[in-house]
Amino acid sequence: MKNENLPSDEPLAFHHEADGIRELDNLLPRWWVWLFYLTTIFAIGYMGYYHVLNAGDLQGVAYDKEFKKGEEIKSLAMAKFESSIGSEQPSNDKAILASGQVIFVNNCAPCHRPDGGGLVGPNLTDDYWIHGAKFEDNLKVIWNGVPEKGMITWNGLLKPDQIHAVASYIYTLRGTHPVNPKLPENQQPKETGPSIYE
Ligand code: HEC
């Protein structure tokens, strides 16, 4: 079948044809051809620089270097926070406390309950503390954990400012008297049940 749309004397038409489909021998646009030349030149330059002269870092090496740099920044920040734990104060910034609450609900609530009343972990709302009642004591426990007792070491898992935020948040839970709390570890309650907190 002949293609009616293509005049038979079309100078750019090839001589082959399949099912009426014919091909035109169009010239490629100049900009395209130049782009093609440029990419070829670039590829030769790239190959010479990275694979012949070995002058630049390939992806793997570049990644390792960046990773090491990141680790250094991280351990510096961690060391800085660790040395300042003694002088940290709980924050009362609303945004920080809100982020601390999110961290608490996601990470700590399974053991300490969303209201801090205690479950596997102790009650964080009462006046009885296993490791000391000061903000600094709380920070240290969260930072270092008490792995043998089931309290996770958070220092590699949360960033210093996240640990500060969550500690600030639990500071606000003190004295909130949630219902049916876990009883204090370090004293024998006189009565059982929530009444002892009222
Ligand atoms: C897997 C369970 C678990 C998780 C998760 C957990 N804790 Fe604990 N936490 C414990 C246990 C158990 C203790 C008691 C450790 C002990 O007996 O020395 C504890 C103790 C603490 C203490 C000290 C309490 C005291 O009386 O001195 C603080 C503060 C604390 N956790 C905060 C947190 C925060 C903040 C998070 C979340 C970032 C968290 N915990 C997540 C189990 C957990």
Boltz pocket constraint, residues with backbone or C-beta under 6 A from the ligand:
constraints:
  - pocket:
      binder: B
      contacts: [[A, 103], [A, 104], [A, 107], [A, 108], [A, 109], [A, 110], [A, 111], [A, 112], [A, 120], [A, 121], [A, 122], [A, 123], [A, 124], [A, 128], [A, 129], [A, 130], [A, 131], [A, 132], [A, 137], [A, 138], [A, 139], [A, 141], [A, 142], [A, 146], [A, 149], [A, 150], [A, 151], [A, 152], [A, 154], [A, 166], [A, 167], [A, 170]]
      max_distance: 6.0
